[in-house]
Amino acid sequence: MNTKPRRQKLRGVLTGESCIYPGSVYDPISARVAEDLGFEAGMFAGSIASLTVLGAPDIIVLTLTELAAQAYRICRAGELPLIVDADHGYGNALNVKRTVEELEAAGIACLTIEDTLLPRRFGSQATEFLTIEEGVGKMKGALAGRQDPDLIILGRTSAVGVNGVEDGIARAKAYLDAGVDGIMFVGIKTHAELDSIASAIDAPIMLGGAGEDLQNLDYLKECGVRICLQGHQPFMAALKAMHDTLKALREGTPPSKLKGVASTDLIKQLTRDATYRDWQDEFLS
């Protein structure tokens, strides 16, 4: 698995003048779909990892080993640069260092480390954040774990929506001073919030959970946003299709009458059938 070109490709996006929507992916086949459709990158979210691997909600019961293993499966399936939500790094700053080492070895192109206090502590009902000082320590740990300088490490914060724009900007600046390649902001809802951030932050920005009014690539690129998530509807759509197909079969619908089933040609395309047949001819004949 040659990771260098995909990391350099995504770095080109980060240092460029445009903004992209990555495709939300969760397994090798979904990554190949995104790659074949021309997405510049794939996004493997922590919430989707928990759903895919465990069938569990996004409450940090997934382990680093499970996340890295699934990321590896996705990366080895093609050449799509993969962005991974590494949540809080699975512990303190030393654990963050280990998280970066494992995800880099899995072949990913970019990861985010957030400053939310995770998992939720006993008795807490509200979103809580690390101190900026501890957040900086995590970013330094992440950078210390990186071996390939082309691997992208982004600090992540959702503090704007909870504590306000000033705190979000203060955190972003501290993490950038620590050396991360850019900042992911989660939960920006208004033009005023993004405009304030853009005027204060001279670094590449990634957005997650952005308000619908902000979903304009021309506007986003002018604000320094280089990557903007659109949500994780592909997994949700696949889940609905699976449910409805099994329900129809359970209720007596003949397999030949099912709708929305992948064609043989599409399956052959996504499984790289022709390539495997060539290998069979070369190695087994």
C-alpha positions in Angstrom: 0.0 0.0 0.0 1.6 3.2 -1.2 0.5 5.9 1.2 2.7 8.8 0.1 0.8 9.8 -3.1 -2.6 10.0 -1.3 -1.2 12.0 1.6 0.4 14.4 -0.8 -2.8 14.7 -2.8 -4.8 15.7 0.2 -2.1 18.1 1.3 -2.5 19.7 -2.1 -6.2 20.2 -1.2 -5.3 21.7 2.2 -2.8 24.1 0.7 -4.8 24.9 -2.4 -7.5 27.5 -3.1 -10.6 25.3 -3.3 -12.9 23.6 -0.9 -14.0 20.0 -1.3 -16.8 17.8 0.0 -15.3 14.4 1.0 -17.4 11.3 0.5 -18.5 9.6 3.8 -17.2 6.0 3.7 -17.2 3.2 6.2 -15.8 0.0 4.6 -13.7 -1.0 1.5 -16.7 -1.1 -0.9 -18.0 2.3 0.1 -14.5 3.7 -0.3 -14.3 2.2 -3.8 -17.7 3.7 -4.7 -16.5 7.2 -3.6 -13.2 6.7 -5.5 -14.9 5.6 -8.7 -17.3 8.6 -8.5 -14.4 11.0 -8.3 -14.4 12.1 -4.7 -11.1 13.7 -3.8 -11.1 12.2 -0.3 -13.0 9.9 2.0 -14.2 10.7 5.5 -14.4 7.9 8.2 -16.2 9.4 11.1 -16.0 8.2 14.7 -19.8 7.8 14.9 -19.9 5.8 11.7 -17.0 3.6 12.9 -18.9 2.8 16.1 -22.0 2.0 14.1 -20.1 -0.1 11.5 -17.8 -2.0 13.8 -20.0 -2.4 16.9 -23.5 -1.4 16.0 -23.2 1.0 19.0 -24.0 4.7 19.4 -21.3 7.3 19.3 -20.4 7.3 23.0 -16.8 6.2 22.8 -17.1 2.5 23.4 -15.1 1.8 20.2 -11.4 1.1 20.8 -8.3 2.4 18.9 -7.5 -1.1 17.7 -11.0 -1.5 16.2 -10.8 2.0 14.6 -7.3 1.4 13.1 -8.2 -2.0 11.8 -11.2 -0.7 9.9 -9.3 2.3 8.6 -6.6 -0.1 7.3 -9.3 -2.2 5.5 -10.6 1.0 3.8 -7.2 2.2 2.8 -5.9 -1.0 1.3 -9.0 -1.2 -1.0 -7.9 1.6 -3.2 -6.1 5.0 -3.5 -8.7 7.3 -1.9 -7.1 9.6 0.6 -8.8 8.9 3.9 -9.6 11.4 6.7 -10.3 9.8 10.0 -12.0 11.2 13.0 -9.8 10.0 15.8 -12.1 11.5 18.5 -10.1 12.4 21.6 -7.2 10.2 20.7 -8.4 7.4 23.1 -6.9 8.9 26.3 -4.4 11.4 27.3 -1.5 13.0 25.3 0.5 9.7 25.4 -2.5 7.8 24.1 -2.9 10.4 21.3 0.7 9.7 20.3 -0.1 6.0 20.0 -3.3 6.8 18.1 -1.4 8.7 15.5 1.2 5.9 15.2 -1.5 3.3 14.6 -3.6 5.3 12.2 -0.5 6.3 10.2 0.5 2.7 9.9 -3.1 1.9 8.7 -2.5 4.2 5.7 -4.7 7.2 6.4 -4.0 10.6 5.0 -5.4 12.9 7.7 -6.7 12.6 11.2 -8.4 15.0 13.7 -7.9 15.1 17.4 -10.5 17.0 19.5 -10.5 18.8 22.8 -13.8 17.5 24.1 -13.6 15.7 27.4 -14.4 12.1 26.4 -15.8 9.7 27.4 -18.4 11.6 29.4 -17.4 11.6 33.0 -19.7 10.3 35.8 -22.5 12.6 36.6 -22.0 14.9 33.6 -24.8 15.8 31.2 -23.3 18.7 29.3 -20.5 18.8 26.8 -17.2 19.6 28.6 -13.8 20.6 27.2 -10.3 20.1 28.2 -8.3 23.1 29.3 -6.5 24.7 26.4 -3.2 23.6 28.1 -4.3 20.0 28.0 -5.5 20.3 24.5 -2.1 21.7 23.5 -0.5 18.7 25.1 -2.6 16.4 23.0 -1.7 18.2 19.8 2.0 17.9 20.8 1.6 14.2 21.5 -0.1 13.8 18.1 2.8 15.6 16.3 5.3 13.5 18.2 3.6 10.3 17.0 3.8 11.3 13.3 6.6 9.7 11.3 5.6 10.7 7.8 5.6 14.5 7.5 2.9 14.3 4.8 0.4 12.9 7.2 -2.0 15.7 8.1 -2.9 16.3 11.7 -5.8 18.7 12.4 -6.8 20.0 15.8 -10.6 19.8 16.3 -12.9 21.8 18.5 -16.6 22.3 18.9 -16.2 25.0 21.5 -17.8 27.7 19.3 -21.2 26.3 19.7 -20.9 25.8 23.5 -18.5 28.5 24.8 -18.7 31.0 22.0 -16.5 32.2 19.1 -13.8 33.7 21.2 -13.1 30.5 23.1 -13.1 28.6 19.8 -10.6 31.0 18.2 -8.4 30.9 21.3 -8.2 27.1 21.2 -7.6 27.1 17.5 -4.7 29.6 17.8 -3.1 27.6 20.6 -3.3 24.3 18.7 -1.9 26.0 15.6 1.0 27.4 17.7 1.7 23.8 18.8 2.2 22.9 15.2 -0.9 21.2 13.8 -1.6 21.6 10.1 -5.0 23.2 10.4 -8.2 23.3 12.5 -11.5 21.4 12.3 -14.4 23.4 13.6 -17.6 21.5 14.5 -21.0 23.1 14.8 -20.5 26.5 13.0 -24.0 27.6 12.1 -23.9 31.2 10.9 -22.0 33.3 8.5 -21.1 35.7 11.3 -19.3 32.8 13.2 -17.4 31.6 10.2 -16.5 35.2 9.1 -15.1 35.9 12.6 -13.0 32.7 12.5 -11.8 33.3 9.0 -10.6 36.8 9.9 -8.7 35.5 13.0 -7.3 32.2 11.7 -4.6 32.1 9.0 -4.6 28.3 8.5 -6.6 25.7 6.6 -10.0 25.0 8.0 -12.2 21.9 8.0 -15.8 22.2 8.9 -18.1 19.5 10.4 -21.8 19.9 11.2 -21.8 23.3 9.4 -25.2 25.0 9.0 -27.0 24.5 5.7 -26.7 28.2 4.9 -22.9 27.8 4.9 -22.9 24.9 2.3 -21.6 27.0 -0.6 -18.2 26.0 -1.9 -17.4 29.5 -3.3 -18.1 31.1 0.0 -16.3 28.5 2.0 -13.1 28.7 0.0 -13.0 32.4 0.5 -13.1 31.8 4.2 -10.2 29.5 4.1 -12.3 26.3 4.4 -10.6 23.5 2.4 -12.7 20.6 3.6 -16.4 20.6 4.5 -18.4 17.6 5.6 -21.9 17.1 4.4 -22.9 14.4 6.9 -23.0 10.7 6.7 -26.0 9.9 4.6 -24.4 7.1 2.6 -24.2 4.9 5.7 -27.8 5.8 6.7 -29.1 5.1 3.2 -27.3 1.8 3.1 -28.8 0.9 6.5 -32.3 1.8 5.3 -31.8 -0.2 2.1 -30.6 -3.2 4.1 -33.6 -3.0 6.5 -36.2 -2.6 3.8 -34.7 -5.5 1.7 -34.6 -7.9 4.6 -38.1 -6.8 5.7 -39.5 -7.4 2.2 -37.9 -10.9 2.1 -39.2 -11.7 5.5 -42.7 -10.6 4.4 -42.5 -12.9 1.4 -41.3 -10.8 -1.5 -39.5 -13.0 -4.0 -35.8 -12.1 -4.5 -36.5 -11.5 -8.2 -39.1 -8.8 -7.3 -36.8 -6.7 -5.0 -36.0 -3.2 -6.1 -32.8 -1.2 -5.7 -30.4 -4.2 -5.8 -26.9 -3.7 -7.2 -26.4 -5.1 -10.7 -23.9 -7.9 -11.4 -21.9 -5.3 -13.4 -21.7 -2.9 -10.5 -20.6 -5.7 -8.1 -17.9 -6.8 -10.6 -16.7 -3.2 -10.9 -16.5 -2.6 -7.1 -14.9 -5.9 -6.3 -12.3 -5.3 -9.1 -13.4 -8.6 -10.6 -11.4 -8.1 -13.8 -8.2 -7.5 -11.9 -8.7 -10.6 -9.8 -9.4 -12.7 -12.9 -6.1 -11.4 -14.5 -4.3 -12.4 -11.3 -5.9 -15.9 -11.5 -4.7 -16.2 -15.1 -1.2 -15.1 -14.3 -0.6 -16.9 -11.0 -2.8 -20.0 -11.2 -2.6 -21.1 -14.8 
